[in-house]
Amino acid sequence: MHTVLVLSFSDLGRDPRVNRQIRFLRERYRVIAAGYAHPKVEDVEFVPIRPAGKGVAGRLVSAMQLLTGRFESYYWRQHRVRDAAERLSDVRADVVVANDIDTLPLALRVAGGAPVVFDAHEYAPREFEDRISFRIFLQRYYTYLCQAYIPRTAGMMTVCESIAEAYEQDTGVRPVVVLNAPDYEPLEPAAREPGDPKIRLVHHGGAIPERKLDLMIRMMDHLDERFALDLLLVDAGAAGEIARLKHLARGDDRIRFLDPVPMRELPRFLNAYDLGVFLLPPTNFNYRYALPNKLFEFIQARLAVAVGPSPEMARVVRDVGCGVVSRDFSPEAMAEALRTLDPERIMEYKWRAHEAAARLNAGQSRAAVLELVDRALHRRLDHGARARSSR
């Protein structure tokens, strides 16, 4: 059995895209997974990586390296890179899968000549372009990594067409689009009680200040008593963000904050709601073209969907016919879209989500990931065979 090393600087048990990758590859290969926490997938070997931070002196050195364009020195000096390189020095893999640009130079080094398949996830050079610190210190660095290392990969994937086009323009490499879609769930839309006027809204995900989740809280000021909103928020490391949102929602008993649910259980938990809501202002390139896990989790949960006019999300909602798209990203506009709904229309949207769930699931992702890795492996085997025959 051939060996695939999956490398990600993330918690492999809580990173939905990487966790699916590991599960798909485990069906066909021996898998070694390296990251911050175990993927919790049976029969997968795990190599822990320590994400240690820097002291003040270390941060100053890093800042000077970035400002002066010493990008290779900055990269290889990072603690997590050095720690991973040491821990993976004896690992021999037939293919390496690198997740996010931060892992790609390391993956190419530890591969030792084996092919590397790269999952860019989103668009690294403009990921946090709304932050001045990113523009000053990291934008040129990520642009350099992409242009220097992506052409050396044996295959590449990303999350949507708009981001695939941007990478092709920058690097000459056209990624395969692999949707952030979860496993298929054998569910049906939850029936509503006859005469029940309540419309149950839900949002789940990381409590990240740049996502401006307060817009959905302020949206409730423009909705009547039929509407209720539950928020299942994960602490994403932004100190005090969940407390801030709770303070903003105080006094409105239609808004509840519930404990987050494990990612594999989300669609079944969400099934009891009416609409999944996501209002994401386009404050940076990746937010403009976001096509996130939660949209497909809403669909697997057989919910109607309400989103802002984010091009990729709006296209899916309109193509499927499973919900509404607000005219802009304001709380008032989303409330206006929601006020057009009644129980009958909501059930119609939920049944359209039900129809789409059969195709918008991890089956597409599985086929694409396995094909990329299979192709890389076969090219290596063919090259090895030709080299041996020419001796």
C-alpha positions in Angstrom: 0.0 0.0 0.0 1.4 3.4 -1.0 1.8 6.1 1.7 0.4 9.6 1.6 1.5 12.3 4.1 -1.1 14.9 4.8 0.4 18.1 6.2 -1.6 21.0 7.7 -0.8 23.7 10.3 -4.3 23.2 11.9 -6.2 21.0 14.4 -6.9 18.0 12.1 -9.9 17.0 14.2 -11.7 20.4 13.8 -10.6 21.4 10.3 -13.4 20.1 8.1 -11.7 20.2 4.8 -8.5 18.6 5.9 -10.3 16.0 7.9 -12.4 15.0 4.9 -9.1 14.8 2.9 -7.7 12.3 5.4 -10.8 10.2 5.4 -10.9 10.0 1.6 -7.3 9.0 1.3 -7.5 6.5 4.1 -9.8 4.4 1.9 -7.0 3.8 -0.6 -3.7 4.5 1.0 -1.7 4.3 4.2 -2.1 7.8 5.6 0.2 9.8 7.9 -1.3 13.0 9.1 0.8 15.9 10.6 -0.8 18.8 12.3 -1.6 20.4 15.6 -4.1 17.8 16.9 -5.1 14.3 16.0 -7.7 13.9 13.2 -9.6 11.2 15.1 -9.7 9.0 12.0 -9.2 5.3 12.6 -5.9 3.7 11.3 -4.3 7.0 10.5 -0.8 7.7 11.9 -0.4 11.1 13.6 2.7 13.3 13.8 2.1 16.2 16.2 3.5 19.7 15.3 4.0 22.3 18.0 2.6 25.8 17.1 4.9 27.7 19.5 4.8 31.5 19.3 7.7 34.0 19.3 9.0 36.3 22.0 9.4 40.0 21.4 12.9 39.6 20.0 11.8 36.9 17.6 8.9 39.0 16.4 11.2 41.9 15.7 13.6 39.7 13.7 10.6 38.3 11.7 9.3 41.8 11.0 12.7 42.9 9.6 13.0 39.8 7.4 9.6 40.4 5.9 10.1 44.1 5.4 13.5 43.5 3.7 12.2 40.7 1.5 14.2 37.9 3.1 11.3 35.6 2.7 13.1 32.3 2.6 14.9 33.1 5.9 11.6 34.1 7.5 9.9 30.9 6.4 12.6 28.4 7.5 13.1 30.2 10.8 9.5 29.6 12.0 9.3 27.3 15.0 6.5 25.2 13.5 8.3 24.7 10.3 11.6 23.7 12.0 9.6 21.4 14.4 7.7 19.8 11.6 10.8 19.3 9.5 12.6 17.5 12.3 9.6 15.3 13.2 9.0 14.4 9.6 12.7 13.8 8.7 12.3 10.0 8.8 8.9 9.9 7.1 8.9 8.4 3.6 5.8 9.1 1.6 4.9 8.4 -2.0 2.8 11.5 -2.2 2.6 14.6 0.1 -0.6 16.7 0.4 0.1 20.2 1.6 -2.7 22.3 3.0 -2.4 26.1 2.7 0.6 27.9 1.3 2.3 28.0 4.8 3.0 24.2 4.5 4.0 24.1 0.8 7.8 24.8 0.9 8.1 22.3 3.9 6.1 19.7 2.0 8.3 19.9 -1.0 11.4 19.5 1.2 10.1 16.5 3.2 8.8 14.9 0.1 12.4 14.2 -1.0 11.4 14.2 -4.7 8.0 12.6 -4.2 5.1 14.5 -5.8 3.3 17.1 -3.8 -0.4 17.9 -4.2 -1.3 21.3 -3.0 -4.7 22.4 -1.5 -4.6 26.1 -1.4 -7.9 26.3 0.3 -8.4 30.1 -0.3 -6.4 32.9 -1.9 -3.3 33.5 0.2 -2.0 36.8 -1.3 -5.1 38.7 -0.4 -6.4 36.6 2.6 -6.4 39.5 5.1 -5.9 42.5 2.8 -8.3 44.5 5.0 -5.7 44.5 7.7 -2.9 47.1 7.3 -0.4 44.8 9.1 -1.1 42.0 6.5 -0.5 44.5 3.6 2.7 45.8 5.1 4.3 42.5 6.3 2.7 39.5 4.7 1.2 40.3 1.3 4.5 40.3 -0.6 5.6 37.2 1.3 2.6 35.2 0.4 2.8 36.4 -3.2 6.4 35.2 -3.3 5.6 31.8 -1.8 2.8 31.2 -4.4 4.8 32.2 -7.4 8.0 30.4 -6.3 6.5 27.1 -5.1 3.1 26.4 -6.7 4.6 25.7 -10.1 6.6 22.9 -8.5 3.5 21.0 -7.4 2.1 17.9 -9.1 -1.5 19.0 -8.7 -3.5 21.8 -7.0 -7.0 22.4 -5.7 -8.9 25.3 -4.2 -12.5 26.0 -3.0 -14.2 27.9 -5.9 -13.9 29.0 -9.5 -13.1 32.7 -8.7 -10.1 31.8 -6.6 -9.0 29.1 -9.1 -8.9 31.9 -11.8 -6.9 34.2 -9.5 -4.2 31.5 -8.9 -4.0 30.6 -12.6 -3.5 34.3 -13.4 -0.7 34.6 -10.8 1.1 31.3 -11.2 0.1 29.7 -14.4 -1.3 26.7 -12.5 -5.1 26.1 -12.8 -6.4 24.4 -9.6 -9.2 21.8 -9.6 -12.2 23.1 -7.7 -13.0 21.0 -4.6 -16.1 22.2 -2.8 -16.2 22.5 1.0 -19.1 20.1 1.1 -19.7 17.7 4.0 -20.8 14.0 3.8 -24.2 13.2 2.4 -26.8 13.0 5.2 -29.9 10.8 4.7 -32.3 13.5 6.1 -35.6 15.1 5.0 -36.8 18.6 5.7 -38.2 18.8 9.2 -41.9 19.2 9.1 -43.5 22.4 10.6 -46.3 22.2 13.1 -49.6 23.3 11.4 -50.3 27.0 12.3 -46.9 27.6 13.8 -45.8 31.1 12.7 -42.3 30.9 14.1 -39.3 31.1 11.7 -36.2 29.6 13.3 -32.9 31.1 12.0 -29.5 29.6 12.7 -25.8 30.5 12.1 -22.8 28.5 13.1 -19.0 29.1 12.8 -16.0 30.9 14.2 -16.4 34.1 16.2 -14.1 36.1 14.0 -14.4 39.9 14.2 -13.8 40.4 10.5 -16.9 38.4 9.7 -19.0 41.1 11.4 -21.5 38.7 13.0 -23.0 41.7 14.7 -24.8 42.4 11.4 -27.0 39.3 12.0 -27.7 40.4 15.5 -28.7 43.9 14.3 -30.8 42.3 11.6 -33.2 41.1 14.3 -34.0 44.7 15.2 -35.8 44.8 11.8 -37.7 41.6 12.2 -40.9 40.9 14.0 -41.6 38.4 16.8 -42.1 35.5 14.4 -38.3 35.3 13.9 -35.8 33.8 16.3 -32.0 33.4 15.9 -29.7 30.8 17.4 -25.9 31.3 17.2 -23.5 28.4 17.6 -20.1 30.1 17.8 -16.7 28.6 18.1 -14.0 30.6 19.9 -11.6 31.4 17.1 -8.9 33.0 19.3 -10.3 36.6 19.2 -10.3 37.5 22.8 -13.7 38.7 24.0 -15.5 38.4 20.7 -18.3 36.1 21.8 -18.8 38.1 25.0 -19.0 41.3 22.8 -21.7 39.7 20.6 -23.6 38.5 23.7 -23.5 42.0 25.1 -24.8 43.4 21.8 -27.7 40.9 21.9 -28.7 41.5 25.5 -32.3 42.2 26.1 -33.5 40.4 23.0 -34.8 37.0 24.1 -35.3 35.9 20.5 -31.5 35.6 20.2 -29.8 32.6 21.9 -26.1 31.5 22.1 -25.8 27.8 22.1 -22.8 25.5 22.6 -21.1 24.5 19.3 -21.8 21.1 17.9 -19.1 18.7 16.6 -18.7 19.2 12.8 -19.8 15.7 11.8 -23.0 16.1 13.8 -23.9 19.6 12.5 -26.4 18.7 9.7 -28.5 16.5 11.9 -28.6 19.1 14.6 -29.4 21.9 12.2 -32.2 20.0 10.6 -34.7 21.3 13.2 -34.3 24.9 12.0 -36.0 26.7 9.1 -33.2 28.8 7.6 -29.4 29.0 7.8 -28.2 32.6 7.6 -24.9 34.0 6.6 -24.2 37.7 6.0 -20.5 38.2 5.1 -19.4 41.7 4.0 -16.7 41.5 1.3 -14.0 43.2 3.3 -11.3 41.2 1.6 -10.8 39.0 -1.5 -11.6 35.7 0.2 -14.7 37.0 1.9 -15.9 38.4 -1.4 -15.6 35.0 -3.0 -16.3 32.8 0.0 -17.9 29.4 -0.6 -17.8 28.0 3.0 -18.5 24.7 4.7 -21.6 26.2 6.4 -23.4 26.8 3.1 -23.2 23.2 2.2 -24.0 22.1 5.8 -27.2 24.2 5.6 -28.1 22.3 2.4 -27.3 18.9 3.9 -29.4 19.9 6.9 -32.3 20.5 4.4 -32.6 24.1 5.4 -33.7 27.1 3.4 -30.8 29.5 3.0 -30.4 33.3 3.4 -27.1 34.9 2.3 -25.9 38.3 1.2 -24.9 39.0 -2.4 -21.6 37.2 -2.1 -21.1 36.0 -5.8 -20.2 32.4 -5.2 -22.7 31.7 -2.4 -25.5 33.7 -4.2 -24.8 31.6 -7.3 -25.3 28.3 -5.4 -28.5 29.5 -3.7 -30.0 30.8 -6.9 -29.0 27.8 -9.0 -30.5 25.4 -6.4 -33.5 27.7 -5.7 -33.2 27.0 -2.0 -33.5 30.5 -0.5 -33.0 34.2 -0.7 -30.2 36.6 -1.5 -30.3 40.1 0.1 -29.8 43.2 -2.1 -26.7 44.3 -0.1 -24.9 43.4 3.1 -26.8 45.6 5.5 -28.9 44.2 8.4 -31.9 46.0 6.9 -31.5 44.4 3.5 -31.3 40.9 5.0 -34.3 41.6 7.2 -36.2 42.8 4.1 -35.4 39.5 2.2 -36.5 37.4 5.2 -39.8 39.3 5.6 -40.8 38.0 2.2 -40.9 34.5 3.5 -43.9 32.5 4.9 -44.0 28.9 6.1 -45.1 27.6 2.7 -42.3 29.3 0.8 -39.8 28.1 3.4 -40.8 24.5 3.0 -40.5 24.8 -0.8 -36.9 26.1 -0.3 -36.2 23.2 2.1 -37.3 20.6 -0.4 -35.1 22.2 -3.0 -32.2 21.9 -0.6 -33.2 18.3 -0.2 -32.9 17.7 -3.9 -29.6 19.4 -4.1 -28.1 17.5 -1.1 -27.7 14.4 -3.3 -25.1 16.2 -5.5 -23.7 19.0 -3.2 -21.9 16.7 -0.8 -18.5 15.2 -0.2 -18.8 12.7 -3.0 -17.6 15.3 -5.5 -14.7 16.3 -3.2 -13.7 12.6 -2.7 -13.5 11.9 -6.4 -11.4 15.0 -7.1 -9.0 14.5 -4.2 -8.4 10.9 -5.0 -7.9 11.6 -8.7 -5.3 14.3 -8.0 -3.4 12.0 -5.7 -3.7 9.0 -8.0 -2.5 11.0 -11.0 0.5 12.3 -9.1 1.4 8.8 -7.9 1.0 7.2 -11.3 3.2 9.9 -12.9 5.9 9.1 -10.3 5.6 5.4 -10.9 5.8 5.8 -14.7 8.8 8.1 -14.4 10.5 5.6 -12.2 9.8 2.8 -14.6 11.2 4.8 -17.6 14.3 5.7 -15.6 15.0 2.0 -14.7 14.4 0.9 -18.3 16.9 3.5 -19.6 19.8 2.2 -17.5 
